Amino acid sequence: MSQHSTDIAETGRGANLPRVFISAAHKSSGKTTLSLGLCAALHAQGYSVQPFKKGPDYIDPLWLSMAAQRPCYNLDFHMMERDEIEQQFARAASTARISLIEGNKGLYDGLDLDGSNSNAALAKLLGVPVVLVIDARGMTRGVAPLILGYQAFDPDIRIAGVILNNLGGGRHESKLRAVIEHYTDVEVIGAVQHDVSLQIAERHLGLVPANEQEAARARIQHVGERVAAQVDLTRLLAIADGAAASKIQRVAERPANSERLRIGIAHDQAFGFYYNEDLDTLRSTNVDLIEIDTLSTPDLPELDGLIIGGGFPEVFMTELEANASLRGKIRDAIEAGLPTYAECGGLMYLSRSLRWQGLTRQMVGSVPGDTVMHERPVGRGYAVLQPTGKDRWLETDTIPAHEFHYSSLENLPADSTYAYEVKRGHGIDGQHDGYQRHNLLAGYVHRRGSGPRGWISPFLKQARARKALAST
């Protein structure tokens, strides 16, 4: 939940929240493309669609948000408690005609043997009927035991329909429909032919630069039109409407009464990995978010704090180096004690230099180390942090996090102060994360900002304390 006060409201008890879970038999079945297409198609027909993404991903939600024209929210068992997932879902879903949750990997895939953090577990928690995307390439009669097996594995999961993807033509589609109708009771609500124009290459699923957003919208519109022509949207809505009434007790939020803050946030082509839930939380705690373009803005405005999230600074390192004025202003502000929080790409930007593809560019220099890009991931997956006791934020609880970085930070002084020991993951050096200097906290791992173990509450507490001290 957000950091401000809350109390229980009955408005969400038994509320009808039409919802559907788009999952798959296995990874790379095309569910992201189909989820984008479904959001775009429903939006084009005038329906308000609320997208969600299972897992800690930043990139898919950027595209889902654009397709649905509504902020996409993450739902993740590692980063959130079960009641937090329920509340986040109910909050966002309450104003939409239909909510669409895109899963990650396969329906039953997850970290734990018992499947407690799987897509199926999320569907069960929220009472969401599942539409299974099946990559049908090379498949005929074998589709039946696949569907029957997925139904039998967990009878509490309602597989309400399937979408056949990557079909080899009309004859292939007819065979699969006949097999599924004969052997199963699952409805085929869509059959999407193999179409290279629907493929969004991995390199395109990145941060969408402002000058490329029109091209991205055109791409999404095309996918939406093709999906609308091959998926029965009326049946999809009926499946969503058939979800059981939600039993989530909504928590009504009361506005915070704390002093207003001006918090800068790097948001441009190079940086943009932020959870929409966290942006909501910041705004609801009397924060004015001041967007800063690190590529072109020469000056740093008057701020009470600064946030630099993840992104792709290596792609824009020449432009970042060229904006020497802003780099200098940020360095001076951090030296003067401006509370600053940076994650992954933000850490890279605050380092001394960034080396990639044989080129080296100068960065801010507040972190006395040098960033080096590698061909393979250095840190990847879920992480767990334990405060070292040297944390200026005075955190004590174990912190769930995740990381995905191809770079390492070299040449840091041996006496550097770290906020966290890495219990799982890699962090900065395999043992530590959260480099500290003055009121700067910068690390490789990505954390959830909201909730009792989030970074927002201690960060704003530090910002307000510094502002109060300055006014005395």
Buried (B, 14 or more C-beta within 10 A) or exposed (E): BBBBEEEEEEEBEEBEBBBBBBBBBBEEBBBBBBBBBBBBBBBBEEBBBBBBBBBBBBBBBBBBBBBBEBBBBBBBBBBBBEEBBBBBBBBBBBEBBBBBBBBBBBBBBBEEEEBEBBBBBBBBBBBBBBBBBBBBEEBEEEBBEBBBEBBEEBEEBBBBBBBBBBBBEEEBBEBBBEBBEEBBEBBBBBBBBBBEEBEBEEEBBBBBBEEEEEEBBEBBBBBBBBBBEBBBBEBBBBBBBEBBEBEBBBBEBEEBEBEEBBBBBBBBBBBBBBBBBBBBBBEBBBBEBBEBBBBEBEEBEEBBBBBBBBBBBBBBBEBBBBBEEBBBBBBEBBEEBBBBBBBBBBBBBBBBBBBBEEEBBBBBBBBBBBBBBEEEEBBBBBBBBBBBEEBBBEBEEEBBBBBBBBBBBBEBEEEBBBBBBBEBBBBBBEEBBBBBBBBBBBBBBBBBBBBEBBBBBBBBBBBBEBBEEEEE
